[in-house]
Amino acid sequence: MKKLIVTILISLSVGSGFAFFIYKNIQDEVEVVMKEENIVYFFQVGVFKDEMNALNYMQNYNSSIIIKDEEYFRVIIGIAVSKEAVDKLKSYFDELNINYYLKKESIDNQDLTDKIKEYEVALLKAQKNTYNKINQDILKAYEKNSK
């Protein structure tokens, strides 16, 4: 009986050790994948299965682009990386009474996020009458650099 208890305790110890080791490795990998610098926020106003519907819908907005993922065409009116820029665009779109969904995604394009951050510097210092122009520039930069 004593041998059985010792065997069980040794098995539990070894199993716990392996579980901790695997958990630690997975946790490190998840943290690397979700680095804050790779997070981009999309101000999405529509999602369509048909590209023509998305193209027609985007005409309702001064500045917009279509982003295609696996099966949908998403109409995007703004893109931001920093919390400050997200807050500024939220305020701007809310004032215009635009309903949007804030979509958070991790992207694997450091050059693109750096480019967006450059535009965000201007956006954070800008007057409201120039937000639309800066936002258009961000959307164009995304289209140009995301392919």
N, C-alpha and C positions, 0 to 999 in steps of 0.2 A: 504494500500500500504506500509505503514511504517513497519507493522508487517511482511510482506513478505520479505522485504529487510533485516530486522534484522534476520529472520529465515535463509535466504540464507547465511548471513555473519557468523552466528553461525555454520551452517553446514560446510561451507568452513574451518573455524577454526578447528573444531573437526576433519574433514577429513585430513587436513594438519598435524595435530598433530599425528594422527594414521600413516599416510604415513611416517613421519619422524622417528617415533619409529620403524616401521618395517624395513625401510631402514638401520637404525643404527644397528639393530640386524643382518641383512643379511650381512652387510659390515664386522662386527666383525667375523662372521663365515667364510666368504671367506678368510679373512686374516689368520685365524688359519689354514685353509686347505692348503694354498699355502705358508707356511713358507719356507723361503729360505733353511733351513737345510734339508728339505725333497725333494728338487729338485735334480734330477739326469739327466745328459746329456749322451745320447747314440749316438755313432758314428755308424750310420746304413748304410750299403752298399747294402742291398737288402731286398725286401719284397716279400714273396711267399705264395700262397695258398696251394701249395703242399710241404710237408716236404722233400721229396726226392730231389726236385729242390733246396731247401734251403741247404740241406746237400751237394749236389754236388757243389753249388756255394761257400759255405764256404771254400772249398778246395783251392780256389784261394788266400787265405789269411793266413799269418803266424800264426796269433792269431785271433780266432773268436769264437763266440758262437751263438746259436740260441735261441731267446726268442719267446715264443708262447704267443700270446694274444688271444682274442676271436675267431678270424678267420684267422689270418696271422702268418707266421713264419718269424721272422725278423733276418737277419744276422747282428750281431753287432761286430765291431772290436775294440771298445774302450768304456770306461765308465769313467765319471768324475763327481765330485761334485763341486769343487771349480772353479772359473773363471780362476785362474792361471793354473790349471791342464788342463782345456779345451783348453786354449790358447797354452799350450805346446804340447798337442796331436794334435791340429789343425796344428801347425807348422810341427810336425813330419809326419803326414799323407800327408800333402801338399808336403813335400819334396819327399815323396815316390810316388807322383802323384796318390794318391788314392782318388777317388771321393766318398764322403760320404754325408749323410744327418744328421745334428745335431738335434736329437730328444730330446726335453725337457719334462720330466715327473715328476710328484710328486709320491713318493713312501711312503708307510706307514711301514717302517722298519728302525728304528733308529740305530739298531745294524749294519745293512748293510751299511748305510751311514757312520757310524763311522769307520767301517772296510775299506771302500774305502778311507776315509780321511787319515787313517794311511799309506796306500800305496802311496797316493798322496804326503805325506811328502818326501818319498824316491824319487818319480818321479821328484819333483821340485828341488832336490839337485843332481840328477843323470846326468851322461854323456849320450849323445845320443846312444852310443853303448849298454846301459843297458835299454833303454826305452821299447824295445820289451819284455824283461823278466818281468819287473814291470807291464807292460800292461797285460801280460798273467796272472800274479798273481791276478790282479784286476778282470779280467774276470772269473777266477776260483772262487774267493771269491764271486762274484755275483751269479754264478751258485750254489754254495754250500749254500749260505745264503738266497737266494730269494725264496726258496720253502716253 
